[in-house]
Amino acid sequence: METPIYLDHAATTPVRPEVVEAMLPFLGGTFGNPSSAHRFGRAARAGLEQARREVAEAIGAEPGQVIFTSGGTEADNLAVIGAAVAARDKGRRMSAVVASTEHKAVLAAAHKVVQLGGEEVILSVDSRGLVDLDALDRALVERPGVVSVMWVNNELGVIQPVETVAERCHAAQVPFHTDAVQAFGKIPVSVASLPCSLVTLSGHKIGAPKGIGALVVRLRGVVESIIHGGGQQFGIRPGTENVAGAVALGRAATLAAAEQASEAVRLGGLRDALAARLKATVEGLAVNAEGAPRAPHILSVAVPGSDSEALLMHLDLAGIAASGGSACATGSVEPSHVLTALGTPRDLVLGTVRFSLGHETTPADIERLAATFPGVVEKVRQLAVVLGRV
C-alpha cells in the first residue's frame, strides 16, 4: 500500500522535530512552576520569557504584548468578548462587528456578547469573500467595542484587506482584532506598522502541538480578562502557563517566520499546478473564491453532481487526507457558512473539498492527488445517479 498523503494542513500540522526538541526539557527536568521563586521556577520562567520574545520577534510585536492561550479559539474569545466588555466598562457601546465568513470561534464570541447584553453586527462579503468596506464604515460610525476581521479565511484562503480595515478602525478609535491563524507563516504578517489592537495565533497550524496559542495585545486596556485567577500574564489570561507549549510555539513561530517567503513561493506553485490539473480533468470543477487574493496553502474546489463526504471517503480509501472545509465543523450537517455567505449555489457548497498544503507537501503528493481525484469524482457521480440524487 502506498504511503498516505496528508493534505489537511489547515486543520492541523505535524509537530516539527525542531519543536519537539525545544519543548522536551520542559516536559522533563525543567518542570517548575514559572510563578515560583526557587531555582526550578526560575528555570521555567526563563523558558517562558524566551518563548515570549521569540513569538514577539516573529510577528513584529513587543514581548510584553504576547499573551499565551490554550489556542486560537480561546484567543479569539478573549479578543472579542474581552474587548466588548472593556468597552462597556469605559462607558462605550458593548458591541462586536464581525465578518460573516469569520471562524466559528469569532462568530460564537460575537453571539456571546449579545447574550451578555451587548450587540453584534455581521458584515457581508462579496462573491469573492472580501468584506464589504462600506458596511464597515457604517458600523464604525456607532463606535463599536471591537471589530474582528480574519486575515486569511480558513476554508477558502481568501486574504482580507486587513491593512485597510485596521486603518479605518484606528481612525474611528475602535479596537481591531484579526485572527491570523491561517495567515502567519503563509503570507507576510507583521504588526509593527499595522494599527491593530489584537492578533490571534495558533501553534498547531505551524508545527507546534495542539493546545497552545497566543493573543497579541498591543494595548493592555483594550481587553478585560474573561477568566479569573492568580493574575498571571498581566491579569489578562491568569492561570499557570503551559511552559512546554509556549516554548514549542516560540520555536515554531521562529521557523515559520524565517521560512515564510520561500514556502509561499513553493506552496503557491504546487497549489496552482494542482488547480490547473483538476480543472482540466474534472468536468465542471470550479475553484472557490478564485478571483480573490488567496494564501498559497489552501485550494478549495467545488465539484457539481457530487457530495463532499463521499469524495472525502473515497480519497481516504485511496490514502489521501483532505477536508470538506473547516475541520471545526466536522460532524455538522449544515452547509459551510463561509460558502453560503459568498452566495455559492447549494449543490456546489455540498460538493466542496479543501486541500491544504504544508511543510511536508511534495510535488509527488500533488501528482498523485491529481491522478487520483478524477476517478474518485467519477465514482461519486455514478453513485449519485444510482441513488437518484442528481
C-alpha positions in Angstrom: 0.0 0.0 0.0 1.2 3.5 -0.9 2.2 5.9 1.9 -0.8 8.0 2.9 -0.7 11.6 1.8 -1.7 14.4 4.2 -3.3 17.4 2.6 -5.2 18.9 5.5 -2.6 21.2 7.0 -5.2 24.0 7.5 -6.8 21.7 10.1 -3.6 20.8 11.9 0.1 20.2 11.1 2.6 17.6 12.2 4.8 18.7 15.1 8.2 19.6 13.7 11.2 17.8 15.0 12.9 21.1 16.0 9.8 22.0 18.0 9.8 18.6 19.8 13.5 19.1 20.7 12.9 22.6 22.1 10.0 21.6 24.3 11.3 18.2 25.6 13.3 19.7 28.5 10.2 21.4 29.8 8.4 18.1 29.8 11.1 16.6 32.0 13.7 18.1 34.3 12.7 21.7 33.8 9.3 21.2 35.3 8.9 24.0 37.7 6.0 26.5 38.1 7.1 29.7 36.4 5.5 31.7 39.2 7.7 30.0 41.9 10.7 32.0 43.2 13.1 29.0 43.6 15.5 27.7 41.0 13.0 25.3 39.5 10.5 28.1 39.0 13.2 30.5 37.7 14.3 27.9 35.1 10.7 27.5 33.8 10.2 31.3 33.8 13.3 31.7 31.7 12.0 29.3 29.1 8.6 31.0 29.1 10.0 34.5 28.6 12.4 33.3 25.9 9.3 31.9 24.1 7.5 35.2 24.5 10.5 37.0 23.0 10.5 34.6 20.0 6.8 35.0 19.3 7.1 38.7 19.6 10.1 38.9 17.2 8.4 36.6 14.7 5.3 38.8 14.4 6.8 42.3 15.0 5.4 42.9 18.4 6.9 43.6 21.9 7.4 40.6 24.3 5.1 42.2 26.9 2.3 42.2 24.3 2.3 38.4 23.9 -0.4 36.6 26.0 -0.2 32.8 25.8 -3.5 31.0 25.5 -4.7 27.4 25.0 -5.1 28.0 21.3 -6.8 30.1 18.6 -10.4 29.6 19.9 -9.5 30.9 23.4 -7.6 33.8 21.9 -10.5 34.8 19.6 -12.9 34.6 22.5 -10.6 36.7 24.7 -10.3 39.3 22.0 -13.9 39.7 21.0 -15.6 39.2 24.4 -12.8 40.8 26.4 -12.8 43.9 24.1 -16.6 44.3 24.2 -16.6 44.1 28.0 -13.8 46.6 28.2 -15.7 49.0 26.0 -18.8 48.6 28.3 -16.7 49.3 31.4 -15.4 52.5 29.8 -19.0 53.7 29.0 -18.9 52.8 25.3 -21.0 50.5 23.2 -20.7 46.8 24.2 -20.8 45.6 20.6 -18.9 43.4 18.2 -18.6 43.9 14.5 -17.5 40.7 12.6 -17.4 39.5 9.1 -19.9 36.8 8.0 -17.1 34.5 7.0 -15.2 34.5 10.3 -14.1 31.4 12.1 -16.8 30.0 14.3 -14.7 31.0 17.4 -15.2 34.6 16.4 -18.9 34.3 15.4 -19.8 32.4 18.6 -17.9 35.0 20.7 -19.9 37.8 19.0 -23.1 35.9 19.8 -22.0 35.7 23.4 -21.6 39.4 23.5 -25.3 39.6 22.7 -26.1 37.2 25.5 -24.2 39.4 27.8 -26.4 42.3 26.9 -24.5 43.8 24.0 -24.9 43.9 20.3 -23.4 42.3 17.2 -23.1 43.5 13.6 -22.4 40.9 10.9 -20.6 42.4 7.8 -21.4 40.9 4.5 -18.9 39.8 1.9 -18.9 39.8 -1.9 -18.9 36.8 -4.2 -15.1 36.5 -3.8 -15.3 36.5 0.0 -14.0 40.0 0.6 -15.5 42.1 3.3 -17.9 45.0 2.5 -15.8 48.1 3.4 -18.8 50.4 3.0 -20.7 48.3 5.6 -17.7 48.5 7.9 -17.7 52.3 7.6 -21.3 52.5 8.5 -20.7 50.2 11.5 -17.8 52.4 12.7 -20.0 55.4 12.9 -21.5 53.8 16.0 -18.1 53.3 17.6 -18.5 49.6 18.4 -16.5 47.9 21.2 -14.4 45.8 18.7 -14.2 44.9 15.0 -12.9 41.5 14.1 -11.9 40.5 10.5 -9.7 37.5 9.9 -6.5 37.9 7.9 -6.9 34.7 5.9 -10.0 32.6 5.7 -9.5 29.0 6.9 -11.9 27.4 4.3 -11.0 29.4 1.2 -7.7 31.0 1.8 -9.1 34.5 1.0 -6.8 37.3 2.2 -8.8 40.2 3.6 -7.7 43.8 3.2 -6.5 43.8 6.8 -4.4 46.9 6.4 -7.3 49.0 5.2 -9.7 47.6 7.9 -7.1 48.4 10.6 -6.5 51.9 9.3 -10.3 52.7 9.3 -10.8 51.3 12.7 -7.8 53.2 14.0 -9.2 56.4 12.5 -12.5 55.7 14.3 -10.7 54.9 17.6 -12.2 51.4 17.6 -10.2 48.4 18.7 -9.4 46.0 15.8 -8.8 42.3 16.1 -7.6 39.9 13.4 -7.5 36.2 13.5 -4.1 35.5 11.9 -4.1 31.7 12.5 -4.1 30.8 8.8 -2.0 33.8 7.8 1.1 33.6 9.9 3.8 31.6 8.2 1.9 31.7 4.9 1.9 35.4 3.9 3.9 38.3 5.3 2.5 39.1 8.8 3.9 41.9 11.0 2.1 44.1 13.4 5.0 46.5 13.7 3.4 49.1 11.4 -0.2 47.8 11.4 -2.6 49.8 13.6 -4.4 46.7 15.0 -5.1 46.1 18.7 -5.3 42.3 18.9 -3.9 39.4 16.8 -4.6 35.7 17.3 -2.1 33.0 16.6 -2.3 29.2 17.0 0.6 26.8 17.4 -0.8 23.6 15.8 -1.2 25.4 12.4 2.6 26.0 12.2 4.2 22.8 13.5 3.7 23.2 17.3 1.4 20.9 19.3 -2.3 21.4 19.8 -3.3 23.3 22.9 -1.1 26.4 22.6 -1.8 29.8 21.0 -1.3 33.4 21.7 -3.2 36.7 21.6 -1.0 39.7 20.8 -2.4 42.6 22.9 -1.0 45.9 21.7 -2.6 48.0 24.5 -3.5 46.2 27.7 -6.5 48.4 28.4 -8.2 47.1 25.3 -9.4 43.8 26.8 -10.8 42.6 30.1 -10.0 39.1 31.2 -12.8 36.5 30.6 -11.3 34.0 33.1 -10.2 34.9 36.6 -7.4 33.5 38.8 -4.0 34.3 40.1 -3.1 37.3 37.9 -0.5 35.6 35.6 0.2 37.2 32.3 -0.6 40.7 33.5 -4.1 39.5 34.7 -5.3 39.3 31.1 -5.0 35.5 31.0 -4.5 34.2 34.5 -3.6 30.6 35.3 -0.3 28.6 35.4 1.2 28.9 32.0 1.8 25.9 29.6 5.5 26.4 29.6 6.3 23.5 27.2 3.6 24.6 24.9 4.8 28.2 24.9 8.4 27.1 24.2 7.1 25.0 21.3 5.1 28.0 19.9 8.2 30.2 20.2 10.3 27.8 18.2 7.6 27.1 15.6 6.9 30.8 15.2 10.6 31.5 14.6 10.8 28.8 11.9 7.6 29.9 10.3 8.7 33.5 10.0 12.1 32.5 8.6 10.7 30.2 6.0 7.6 32.2 5.0 8.9 33.8 1.8 10.3 30.7 0.3 7.4 28.4 1.4 4.9 30.9 -0.1 6.5 30.5 -3.5 6.8 26.8 -3.2 3.3 26.1 -1.9 1.7 28.6 -4.3 3.4 26.9 -7.2 2.1 23.5 -6.1 -1.4 24.8 -5.4 -1.7 26.5 -8.8 -0.4 23.3 -10.6 -3.0 21.2 -8.8 -5.8 23.6 -9.6 -4.8 23.6 -13.3 -4.7 19.8 -13.4 -8.1 19.4 -11.7 -9.8 22.0 -13.8 -8.5 20.2 -16.9 -9.5 16.7 -15.8 -12.7 17.1 -13.8 -15.7 18.4 -15.8 -17.4 21.4 -14.2 -14.9 21.7 -11.3 -14.5 25.3 -10.1 -12.1 26.9 -7.7 -13.9 28.6 -4.9 -13.1 32.4 -4.5 -10.7 32.1 -7.5 -10.9 35.8 -8.2 -9.8 36.9 -4.7 -6.3 37.3 -3.3 -5.6 33.9 -1.6 -3.0 32.5 0.7 -0.7 29.9 -1.1 -1.5 26.9 1.0 -5.3 26.4 0.5 -7.2 25.2 -2.5 -11.0 24.9 -2.2 -12.7 23.3 -5.2 -16.4 22.7 -5.9 -17.4 19.6 -7.8 -21.0 19.7 -9.2 -23.0 16.5 -9.1 -21.0 15.1 -6.2 -21.0 15.0 -2.4 -18.1 16.2 -0.3 -18.5 13.4 2.3 -18.4 10.7 -0.3 -15.5 12.4 -2.1 -13.5 12.5 1.2 -14.3 8.9 2.0 -13.0 7.7 -1.4 -10.0 9.9 -1.1 -9.3 8.4 2.3 -9.6 4.9 0.9 -7.0 6.0 -1.7 -4.7 7.1 1.1 -5.3 10.9 0.7 -6.4 13.0 3.6 -8.4 16.2 2.8 -11.3 18.2 4.3 -14.7 19.3 3.3 -14.0 22.8 4.7 -13.2 23.7 8.2 -12.2 20.8 10.5 -14.0 22.7 13.3 -17.3 21.9 11.5 -16.7 18.1 11.4 -20.0 16.3 12.2 -22.1 19.2 11.2 -24.9 18.6 8.7 -25.2 22.3 7.9 -23.5 23.6 4.7 -20.5 25.8 5.0 -21.4 29.2 6.4 -18.5 30.7 4.5 -19.5 29.5 1.1 -23.1 30.3 1.9 -22.1 33.9 2.7 -20.5 34.1 -0.8 -23.8 33.2 -2.4 -22.4 29.9 -3.7 -25.2 27.6 -5.0 -26.1 24.9 -2.5 -25.1 22.0 -4.8 -21.6 23.4 -5.1 -21.4 24.1 -1.4 -22.2 20.4 -0.7 -19.7 19.3 -3.3 -16.7 21.3 -1.9 -13.4 19.8 -0.9 -10.5 21.7 0.7 -6.9 20.7 0.0 -4.4 22.4 2.2 -0.6 22.1 1.8 2.2 22.3 4.2 5.9 22.0 5.0 5.9 18.3 4.1 3.9 18.5 0.9 5.9 17.4 -2.2 5.4 17.6 -6.0 4.8 13.8 -5.9 1.9 14.3 -3.5 0.3 16.8 -5.8 0.9 14.5 -8.8 -0.7 11.5 -7.0 -3.7 13.6 -6.0 -4.2 15.0 -9.5 -4.1 11.5 -10.9 -6.5 10.0 -8.3 -9.1 12.7 -8.0 -10.8 12.4 -11.4 -11.5 8.7 -10.8 -12.8 9.5 -7.3 -15.2 12.1 -8.7 -16.4 9.7 -11.4 -17.2 7.0 -8.8 -19.1 9.5 -6.6 -21.1 10.9 -9.5 -22.1 7.5 -10.7 -23.2 6.6 -7.2 -25.3 9.8 -7.0 -27.0 8.8 -10.3 -27.8 5.3 -8.9 -29.2 6.8 -5.7 -31.2 9.3 -7.7 -29.6 12.4 -6.1 -28.9 14.1 -9.5 
